[in-house]
């Protein structure tokens, strides 16, 4: 993953509302959510939500698909996995990490 793409992705997630939207879409899975459902679920004004969806989409973290009259937004899981892989690439000084949470030791 290119560093510029990592920076764009992290910048998109570095806002409370966008992080909440992204997490809600991750939880929703492949079926996705409509903007109306997201706005109601997260208590975000529709015009603000539209801006945040655009930013997440521009970063490649989400995508939309039209199903009939509805527009469904979903997390782009390969992009999320690539970002996580980039961030953890050299975790634990190149050693295999333990399966337990917080397995990377601080010096």
N, C-alpha and C positions, 0 to 999 in steps of 0.2 A: 504494500500500500504506500502510495506516495505521501511524503510528509505534508504537502500542501492540502491533500484531501483529509488527512488526519486533523490538521488545524481547522479546516472548514467544518468538519464534523463536531469537533470539540467546542468550537465557537457557537455552533447551533444549539448544542446541549447546555451551554453555559447561561441559560436563562430559566428561571423557575417554571414559567408556564410551558416552555418548549420541552423541558425535561419531563414535566408531568404528562404532556401530550404523548411524548415518545414512549414513556413507561406504560401508559394506558393502551397504546397500540401494540406494544410487545405482549401485554397480558391478553389482549383480544386475539392475538394470533393471526393466522392467515385469513380469517373471515373479515377482519378489519372492522372499522366503525365509521359511521357517517359523521359529518361535521356537526349536525344537530345533536347527536348522541354525545359526542365529545364535549360540546359546549355545555350541555346540561350536566353531564357527569362531573366535569371539572369546574363548573361555575365560571366559565370564561365567556365574555361577550363574543358573539359571532364574528364581528368585524376584527377583533383582536385575534381570535382563533385563526381566521383566514390568513392573517399576516404570519403567525407562528407556523402554520402548516406549510406556507410557501417557503419559509426559511429552512425548515426540516427537509422539505422536498429538494430544495436547491443543494443542500448538503448531501443528498443521496441517501438519507436515513429512512425516508418514508416514500411511498408511492401511492398514486390514486388509480382507481379503476371505476369506470362507469358501469353500473348494473341497473339497467332500466332508467328510471328517473333519478336514481340515487348515485351519489359519488361516495365510494368507499375508500378510506385511507387505511393503509397497512404499513407496519414496520418492514423495512427492507432487511431481512435477517442476514443475508450474506454480507451486507455492508456493516451491520452491527458486529458480526463475528470477525470480520477483517479488522475492524477498529480494536476490538478486544485482543485479537491476536497480536496486533502491532504493539499495543500497550503492555502486553505481558511477554513479549518475545524473549527478553533477556531476564525474566524473573528468576530469582533465586540463583543468580550468577551462572545461568545456563544449566543448572541441575534440574532434575525432575522435581516438581513441587509435590508436596504431600496433598492428599485429597481433602484434608480438613480445611475449613475456612481459615483465612489469615495464616496460611502455611509459610508465607515468605517471612523470614526472620529479619528483624532489624538488627543492625550491628550494635 
